[in-house]
Amino acid sequence: MRIAVLGVGLIGGSIGLAARTRAGASVRGYDPDPGVLARALALGAIDEQAEHIADAVAGAEVVFVAAPVGELLSAVMQALAAAGPDCVVTDVGSTKRVLARAGADERFIGGHPLAGAETAGVEHAREDLFDGATWYLTPAQGSTAGVLYERLHRLLSSLGAQPTAIDADTHDRLMACVSHLPHVLANVIVGQAASLLASESPKRLPAVGPSFRDAARVAGANSAIWTDIYMSNSDALIAGIDELTARLSVVRESLAAGDAGAITAWNERARGEREELLGPGLLGAGAGAASIHELRASVPNRPGVIAEIALALGRAGVNIADMALSPSEDNRQGVVALWIGGDEQAALAMQLIAELGIPVAQA
Amino acid sequence: MRIAVLGVGLIGGSIGLAARTRAGASVRGYDPDPGVLARALALGAIDEQAEHIADAVAGAEVVFVAAPVGELLSAVMQALAAAGPDCVVTDVGSTKRVLARAGADERFIGGHPLAGAETAGVEHAREDLFDGATWYLTPAQGSTAGVLYERLHRLLSSLGAQPTAIDADTHDRLMACVSHLPHVLANVIVGQAASLLASESPKRLPAVGPSFRDAARVAGANSAIWTDIYMSNSDALIAGIDELTARLSVVRESLAAGDAGAITAWNERARGEREELLGPGLLGAGAGAASIHELRASVPNRPGVIAEIALALGRAGVNIADMALSPSEDNRQGVVALWIGGDEQAALAMQLIAELGIPVAQA
């Protein structure tokens, strides 16, 4: 099989590596940066360098467009213009409706692998980058190009990915909800907390529980990437903000009415939804979220202390489902929150941590 | 000094232990549960058991009311009725304006230690529970009872805490913002994601980035505790929801207007606020958040793997500022996100993890 990869960074390079070694494909690559293209060749991510898009695409059966969001539509349209009638063109962009115009062409099927980061370079490319990863495909409604879809699906499976069809609108709303909206909320909540401490200098929060730290972790993510992401999915993100606002106003009404029953029912529903969406966590025993225990250990702030805890638990076969660290105000010590599945495992973890001389309590 | 502790669970018991051993105080305890009271005596958390509130309070110079939120006001009023004219009465509840009525009495000073959990029992009580913890105090505006405040402040310092005066309204808004609102948002966002996957069964999310997992971690927290917390601080929480909604609508406007400059400015502001509020993280070198690197390592899902990574980094003196785990869909492997401060430390961490044979990339 002949494939073309347009843009050979981390994702394009990993596609090339996996396609060559796992699918026996011959890969022709193009990148606007000749240095990047040469590195891709040196690293074995491509078989041949192409001088321009049309050159790369000529004779290909599958074309992957792995260009940055801002240049994506233009690159896809150029690829379609150069591609043969039996060639499938796909992309790896994180929002899909921006390519609606390309979608009018039955040879185009949008794609989005949930792996890697758009910024990292080809030197980080890996043959196994897509192992087990969901790879969304957004075929146009009513498309008759079944043979093209089937070819792309089979190729992605051989790269190690799990191809999953989804309509472009649902995809973009899902990404808005599970990625873009959490970033927006993180930005908003740090602004709100900062304004409450407006009269203080420095505005350092006391060592509150880990919930705020979790909520704020991604605040102020790299603007060079995130402004583009927000703008390219702005309408789905706006719809997500509107839905969130409506959901908040329902909670607000229950609070204003003093309706404890409604608040409890809403909270219990959220518990079930969380478990269904995220599963029981990184657990060995497959225990349910209902039996997950949160332990809090007070640790001195020095390298190695996390290792001591993790090692003691690992040696005893206790799996850590999740972990969050919070330093104390003076940065001399901190609290490590650990989530452990299963009553016995949690009790064992408590004992092991206490034996290290580290104060620990169940939260 | 004679002190009384009303309610001898984790917090009351820890106050008793610390007051006896560190402040040389004599502690009389009361608890509605005689079994708990007997355990507190056996564990050395109190010197004497009292039969009722008035008995415990008689002759005390400081009274700590550590009752559950629902019984707090009644217990405080009983304590004030029994206390002498030179006795200071305080509490440890997580919302403060509910005690406004008690605040009319100059002998009452509200308190809230940021340590421990209200549910855990006296068997988890520790003398060092409050070491380094902020302990908020909410003296009434214009109170003239300076000598009582000074006595309480000195006692809390000797327990290891950092007493910090704050007005009750700001305290409750701060708790709404840094604790209650993150819990509300977690509940709301899992509901929103679940509704997007309404047609799927099971509604399992693909392995998205850690931002959703962080945002959803506390969703559906224990209703037996959280319904009371939400209801007891409902007006500050409503105000928090309203402010958040207003802040979201500003972002919404920038998105709708396609104003990338405004989005970038807002995001950069959030970065600064996050760093100011939370500090540089659990770091050795005091590096700023701007130089924090996020690494992602793909690991098999088995006990001990976190330890291997943490140990390798700890041995080399690399401090892990933060860590989040995400299992893959099939639960066979997962991604560990690690935040490391400083360019050199991050590069060293990449190298050490790669040397373990674990694929790692910078996000």
Chai-1 contact restraints between the chains, C-beta under 6 A:
chainA,res_idxA,chainB,res_idxB,connection_type,confidence,min_distance_angstrom,max_distance_angstrom,comment,restraint_id
A,L114,B,P206,contact,1.0,0.0,6.0,A-B,restraint_1
A,A117,B,A363,contact,1.0,0.0,6.0,A-B,restraint_2
A,A120,B,A361,contact,1.0,0.0,6.0,A-B,restraint_3
A,A120,B,Q362,contact,1.0,0.0,6.0,A-B,restraint_4
A,H124,B,A361,contact,1.0,0.0,6.0,A-B,restraint_5
A,R126,B,P359,contact,1.0,0.0,6.0,A-B,restraint_6
A,G132,B,S328,contact,1.0,0.0,6.0,A-B,restraint_7
A,T134,B,P206,contact,1.0,0.0,6.0,A-B,restraint_8
A,R173,B,L196,contact,1.0,0.0,6.0,A-B,restraint_9
A,L174,B,L196,contact,1.0,0.0,6.0,A-B,restraint_10
A,C177,B,Q192,contact,1.0,0.0,6.0,A-B,restraint_11
A,C177,B,A193,contact,1.0,0.0,6.0,A-B,restraint_12
A,C177,B,L196,contact,1.0,0.0,6.0,A-B,restraint_13
A,V178,B,A193,contact,1.0,0.0,6.0,A-B,restraint_14
A,V178,B,V208,contact,1.0,0.0,6.0,A-B,restraint_15
A,V178,B,F212,contact,1.0,0.0,6.0,A-B,restraint_16
A,S179,B,G209,contact,1.0,0.0,6.0,A-B,restraint_17
A,S179,B,S211,contact,1.0,0.0,6.0,A-B,restraint_18
A,P182,B,S211,contact,1.0,0.0,6.0,A-B,restraint_19
A,P182,B,F212,contact,1.0,0.0,6.0,A-B,restraint_20
A,P182,B,A215,contact,1.0,0.0,6.0,A-B,restraint_21
A,V184,B,V251,contact,1.0,0.0,6.0,A-B,restraint_22
A,L185,B,L185,contact,1.0,0.0,6.0,A-B,restraint_23
A,N187,B,A270,contact,1.0,0.0,6.0,A-B,restraint_24
A,V188,B,R247,contact,1.0,0.0,6.0,A-B,restraint_25
A,V190,B,A270,contact,1.0,0.0,6.0,A-B,restraint_26
A,V190,B,E273,contact,1.0,0.0,6.0,A-B,restraint_27
A,V190,B,R274,contact,1.0,0.0,6.0,A-B,restraint_28
A,V190,B,L277,contact,1.0,0.0,6.0,A-B,restraint_29
A,G191,B,E273,contact,1.0,0.0,6.0,A-B,restraint_30
A,Q192,B,C177,contact,1.0,0.0,6.0,A-B,restraint_31
A,Q192,B,E243,contact,1.0,0.0,6.0,A-B,restraint_32
A,A193,B,C177,contact,1.0,0.0,6.0,A-B,restraint_33
A,A193,B,V178,contact,1.0,0.0,6.0,A-B,restraint_34
A,A193,B,L277,contact,1.0,0.0,6.0,A-B,restraint_35
A,A194,B,E273,contact,1.0,0.0,6.0,A-B,restraint_36
A,L196,B,R173,contact,1.0,0.0,6.0,A-B,restraint_37
A,L196,B,L174,contact,1.0,0.0,6.0,A-B,restraint_38
A,L196,B,C177,contact,1.0,0.0,6.0,A-B,restraint_39
A,P202,B,E276,contact,1.0,0.0,6.0,A-B,restraint_40
A,K203,B,E276,contact,1.0,0.0,6.0,A-B,restraint_41
A,K203,B,L277,contact,1.0,0.0,6.0,A-B,restraint_42
A,L205,B,L277,contact,1.0,0.0,6.0,A-B,restraint_43
A,P206,B,L114,contact,1.0,0.0,6.0,A-B,restraint_44
A,P206,B,T134,contact,1.0,0.0,6.0,A-B,restraint_45
A,V208,B,V178,contact,1.0,0.0,6.0,A-B,restraint_46
A,G209,B,S179,contact,1.0,0.0,6.0,A-B,restraint_47
A,S211,B,S179,contact,1.0,0.0,6.0,A-B,restraint_48
A,S211,B,P182,contact,1.0,0.0,6.0,A-B,restraint_49
A,S211,B,V218,contact,1.0,0.0,6.0,A-B,restraint_50
A,F212,B,V178,contact,1.0,0.0,6.0,A-B,restraint_51
A,F212,B,P182,contact,1.0,0.0,6.0,A-B,restraint_52
A,D214,B,D214,contact,1.0,0.0,6.0,A-B,restraint_53
A,D214,B,R217,contact,1.0,0.0,6.0,A-B,restraint_54
A,A215,B,P182,contact,1.0,0.0,6.0,A-B,restraint_55
A,A216,B,R274,contact,1.0,0.0,6.0,A-B,restraint_56
A,R217,B,D214,contact,1.0,0.0,6.0,A-B,restraint_57
A,V218,B,S211,contact,1.0,0.0,6.0,A-B,restraint_58
A,A219,B,A270,contact,1.0,0.0,6.0,A-B,restraint_59
A,A219,B,R274,contact,1.0,0.0,6.0,A-B,restraint_60
A,G220,B,N267,contact,1.0,0.0,6.0,A-B,restraint_61
A,G220,B,A270,contact,1.0,0.0,6.0,A-B,restraint_62
A,G220,B,R271,contact,1.0,0.0,6.0,A-B,restraint_63
A,G220,B,R274,contact,1.0,0.0,6.0,A-B,restraint_64
A,S223,B,T264,contact,1.0,0.0,6.0,A-B,restraint_65
A,S223,B,N267,contact,1.0,0.0,6.0,A-B,restraint_66
A,S223,B,E268,contact,1.0,0.0,6.0,A-B,restraint_67
A,W226,B,N267,contact,1.0,0.0,6.0,A-B,restraint_68
A,T227,B,A260,contact,1.0,0.0,6.0,A-B,restraint_69
A,T227,B,I263,contact,1.0,0.0,6.0,A-B,restraint_70
A,T227,B,T264,contact,1.0,0.0,6.0,A-B,restraint_71
A,Y230,B,I263,contact,1.0,0.0,6.0,A-B,restraint_72
A,M231,B,A260,contact,1.0,0.0,6.0,A-B,restraint_73
A,S234,B,L255,contact,1.0,0.0,6.0,A-B,restraint_74
A,I238,B,R252,contact,1.0,0.0,6.0,A-B,restraint_75
A,I238,B,L255,contact,1.0,0.0,6.0,A-B,restraint_76
A,I241,B,L248,contact,1.0,0.0,6.0,A-B,restraint_77
A,I241,B,R252,contact,1.0,0.0,6.0,A-B,restraint_78
A,E243,B,Q192,contact,1.0,0.0,6.0,A-B,restraint_79
A,T245,B,T245,contact,1.0,0.0,6.0,A-B,restraint_80
A,R247,B,V188,contact,1.0,0.0,6.0,A-B,restraint_81
A,L248,B,I241,contact,1.0,0.0,6.0,A-B,restraint_82
A,V251,B,V184,contact,1.0,0.0,6.0,A-B,restraint_83
A,R252,B,I238,contact,1.0,0.0,6.0,A-B,restraint_84
A,R252,B,I241,contact,1.0,0.0,6.0,A-B,restraint_85
A,L255,B,S234,contact,1.0,0.0,6.0,A-B,restraint_86
A,L255,B,I238,contact,1.0,0.0,6.0,A-B,restraint_87
A,A260,B,T227,contact,1.0,0.0,6.0,A-B,restraint_88
A,A260,B,M231,contact,1.0,0.0,6.0,A-B,restraint_89
A,I263,B,T227,contact,1.0,0.0,6.0,A-B,restraint_90
A,I263,B,Y230,contact,1.0,0.0,6.0,A-B,restraint_91
A,T264,B,S223,contact,1.0,0.0,6.0,A-B,restraint_92
A,T264,B,T227,contact,1.0,0.0,6.0,A-B,restraint_93
A,N267,B,G220,contact,1.0,0.0,6.0,A-B,restraint_94
A,N267,B,S223,contact,1.0,0.0,6.0,A-B,restraint_95
A,N267,B,W226,contact,1.0,0.0,6.0,A-B,restraint_96
A,E268,B,S223,contact,1.0,0.0,6.0,A-B,restraint_97
A,A270,B,N187,contact,1.0,0.0,6.0,A-B,restraint_98
A,A270,B,V190,contact,1.0,0.0,6.0,A-B,restraint_99
A,A270,B,A219,contact,1.0,0.0,6.0,A-B,restraint_100
A,A270,B,G220,contact,1.0,0.0,6.0,A-B,restraint_101
A,R271,B,G220,contact,1.0,0.0,6.0,A-B,restraint_102
A,E273,B,V190,contact,1.0,0.0,6.0,A-B,restraint_103
A,E273,B,G191,contact,1.0,0.0,6.0,A-B,restraint_104
A,E273,B,A194,contact,1.0,0.0,6.0,A-B,restraint_105
A,R274,B,V190,contact,1.0,0.0,6.0,A-B,restraint_106
A,R274,B,A216,contact,1.0,0.0,6.0,A-B,restraint_107
A,R274,B,A219,contact,1.0,0.0,6.0,A-B,restraint_108
A,R274,B,G220,contact,1.0,0.0,6.0,A-B,restraint_109
A,E276,B,P202,contact,1.0,0.0,6.0,A-B,restraint_110
A,E276,B,K203,contact,1.0,0.0,6.0,A-B,restraint_111
A,L277,B,V190,contact,1.0,0.0,6.0,A-B,restraint_112
A,L277,B,A193,contact,1.0,0.0,6.0,A-B,restraint_113
A,L277,B,K203,contact,1.0,0.0,6.0,A-B,restraint_114
A,L277,B,L205,contact,1.0,0.0,6.0,A-B,restraint_115
A,L282,B,N301,contact,1.0,0.0,6.0,A-B,restraint_116
A,L282,B,L325,contact,1.0,0.0,6.0,A-B,restraint_117
A,L282,B,P327,contact,1.0,0.0,6.0,A-B,restraint_118
A,L282,B,G334,contact,1.0,0.0,6.0,A-B,restraint_119
A,G284,B,P303,contact,1.0,0.0,6.0,A-B,restraint_120
A,N301,B,L282,contact,1.0,0.0,6.0,A-B,restraint_121
A,P303,B,G284,contact,1.0,0.0,6.0,A-B,restraint_122
A,P303,B,G314,contact,1.0,0.0,6.0,A-B,restraint_123
A,P303,B,G317,contact,1.0,0.0,6.0,A-B,restraint_124
A,P303,B,N319,contact,1.0,0.0,6.0,A-B,restraint_125
A,G304,B,G314,contact,1.0,0.0,6.0,A-B,restraint_126
A,I306,B,A310,contact,1.0,0.0,6.0,A-B,restraint_127
A,I306,B,I320,contact,1.0,0.0,6.0,A-B,restraint_128
A,A307,B,A310,contact,1.0,0.0,6.0,A-B,restraint_129
A,A307,B,L311,contact,1.0,0.0,6.0,A-B,restraint_130
A,A307,B,G314,contact,1.0,0.0,6.0,A-B,restraint_131
A,A310,B,I306,contact,1.0,0.0,6.0,A-B,restraint_132
A,A310,B,A307,contact,1.0,0.0,6.0,A-B,restraint_133
A,A310,B,A310,contact,1.0,0.0,6.0,A-B,restraint_134
A,L311,B,A307,contact,1.0,0.0,6.0,A-B,restraint_135
A,L311,B,L311,contact,1.0,0.0,6.0,A-B,restraint_136
A,G314,B,P303,contact,1.0,0.0,6.0,A-B,restraint_137
A,G314,B,G304,contact,1.0,0.0,6.0,A-B,restraint_138
A,G314,B,A307,contact,1.0,0.0,6.0,A-B,restraint_139
A,G317,B,P303,contact,1.0,0.0,6.0,A-B,restraint_140
A,N319,B,P303,contact,1.0,0.0,6.0,A-B,restraint_141
A,I320,B,I306,contact,1.0,0.0,6.0,A-B,restraint_142
A,D322,B,L325,contact,1.0,0.0,6.0,A-B,restraint_143
A,M323,B,M323,contact,1.0,0.0,6.0,A-B,restraint_144
A,L325,B,L282,contact,1.0,0.0,6.0,A-B,restraint_145
A,L325,B,D322,contact,1.0,0.0,6.0,A-B,restraint_146
A,P327,B,L282,contact,1.0,0.0,6.0,A-B,restraint_147
A,S328,B,G132,contact,1.0,0.0,6.0,A-B,restraint_148
A,G334,B,L282,contact,1.0,0.0,6.0,A-B,restraint_149
A,A361,B,H124,contact,1.0,0.0,6.0,A-B,restraint_150
A,A363,B,A117,contact,1.0,0.0,6.0,A-B,restraint_151
